[in-house]
Amino acid sequence: MAPSAAVNKRDDDIPSTSENFDLEKTAEEAKSLIEKVIRDVGKKSATRQLLFGSASGWATGFIMMKLGKAAAFTVGSGILALQLANSSGYININWDKLTRGVERVAERVEDSTSDKKQGLLKKVGRYVDKKLDKAEDLLRKKERKAKRWFNRISGDEDEFVFEEIHVFLASYLVGLVLGISCGIVTR
């Protein structure tokens, strides 16, 4: 009897992961880790930034393409397996009922989004028109005023200043594009 009490006591003392998992705390920790890594990379030499940025961008793009291909292969194989099972007689798919159900869901989604989409598109269009008119007026007056306006809108009071981290970011983007293209080409 005593051993079971000890086991129960240990089970009560061990917190379950679902109770203590805090998504916001985890997201904040991940954000601070990414900021720390980027800040540390920004302090390295331009050559290291180019190498690290290109390599990490290439790896990200390559892995993204491979995972996308794997997901497409899995979905396609599942559809083929269902069709094969249907034609072999293992399962019977009522295509008319399936088509009606899909059409009903598509109509419901379209109806719920079309009203919102039209209103949202009009609002966005008006907002963009106003901002473009404002930008056009500023550009006509003076280029310098337009630069100040852009910097004020973007939250940067000063003009663009090249920093070391920009080398890493540019090489990361180039590496990402190369990784995606390599992921497309290789099989």
N, C-alpha and C positions, 0 to 999 in steps of 0.2 A: 504494500500500500504506500509506503514511503517513497519508493522510486517514482511512482506515477505522480505524486504530488510535486516532486522535484521537476519532472518533465513539464507539468502544467505551469510551474512557476517560471521555468525558462521560456516557455512559449508565450507567456504573458509579458515577459520582459523584452522580448524581441519585437520591435515595431515592424509592422508590415509595410512593404514598399508602397502600396497603393494609398495608405493613410498619410504618409509623410512626403509624398511626391508633390512638389509645388512647381507648376509649369512656369509661373512668372519668375520665380527665383532661378530656375534652370536657364530660362531665356536670358536673364540678366547676367548670369555667370558666363554663358556662351558669348554674349555681346562683349563683355569686358575682356574675355580671352582673345577674341578676334581683334579688338582694338589694341590690345597689348602686342599681339603678333605684328600687326600692321605698323604700329609705332616703332617696334624693334627693327623691322625690316627697313623702315624709312631711315634709320640711322646707319645702315650699312652702305658700302660703296656702291656706285652705280653699276658696276659689273656684277656684283652679287645680286643686286636687285633685278637686273636683267635676267640672270640665270634662274633665280628663284621664281620670279614672276612668270617667265616663259614656261618653266618646268611645271609649276603648279597649275597654270592655265591650261597647258596641254593635257596634263593628267585629268583635270576636271572635265574638259571637253571630251576626251577619249572615253572616260568612264561613263559620262552622260550618254554618249552615243551607244555604247555597248549595252547599258541598262535599257535604253529605249528599244534597241533591237530585240533584246531578250523579252521585254514586255510585249512587243508586237508579235514575236514568235509564239509566245504563250497564248495570247488571245486568239491568234489565227489557228493554232493547233487545237484549241478548245472548240472553236467553231467547226473546224473540219471533223473533229471527233464526234461532235453532236450530229453533223450531217451524215457521217458514215454510220453511226448507230441508228439514225432514223431510216436510212436506206436499207440497212441490214435487218430491220424489224425489231431491234432490241428496245427501241423507244418509239413512241408515236407522237409527233409534234403536230398540233393543230395550228397550221400556219395562218388560217383565217382569223382565229381567235387571237393569236399572237400579233398579227398585223393590226387588228382593230385596237388591241390594247396599246400598242406602240403609238398608233395614230392619236388615240385619246390623250395619252400622256403628252405627246408633242403639241397637240392643240392647247392643252391646259398650260403648258410652259410658255407657248407662244402668246396666248392671251394674257397671262400674268406679266410677261416681260414687255409686250409691245406697247402698252400704255405707259409704263414707266420709262421705257427706252425713248419713246417720242418726246416725253416731257424732259427727260434728262438731256437728250440730244439738243433740244431747243435751248435749254438753259446753258449748256456748254457752248453751243454756237454763239449765243449772245455774249457770253463772257469772253470768249476768244475774240469775237469781233471788236468788243470794247477795248480789250488789251492791244489788239493789233492796230486799231485806230490811234490809240495813245502812243504806241511805239512808232508808228509812221509819222505822227506829228513831231515827236522828239527827234527822229532821224532827220526830218526836214530842217528843223531848227539848227541843231549842231550835233556833230558826232560825239563831242565830249559830253553833252548833256545826256545823250542816249546811253553812253557807257556808264555814267553815274546812275541813271535810272535802272539799268540792268543789274548793276552791282548792288543797288539798294534792294531790288526785288529778290535777288538771289541770296541776300543776307550777308553779302561780302561788301563792306564799305570801301575797301581798297580795291584797286585793280588787281587783275590776276597776277599772282606771284608764283613762279615755278618753285616747287619744293621737291625734295629728294623722293618723296613717296610717289610722285607722279611717274617716275621712271618705272617703278614696280607695277603700278596700275596699268600703264600702257603696255608693258611687256606681258602682263597677265592676260589682258584682252587679246593680244596677238597670239599668245599661246593657247588661249581658249578656242579661238577660231581655227588654229592649226590642229588642235586636238579633235575638234568636231569634224573637220575635214578628213583627218586620218581615220576617225571612227566610221565615217561614211564609206571610205575607200576600202579599208581592210575588211575582211570577212571573218 
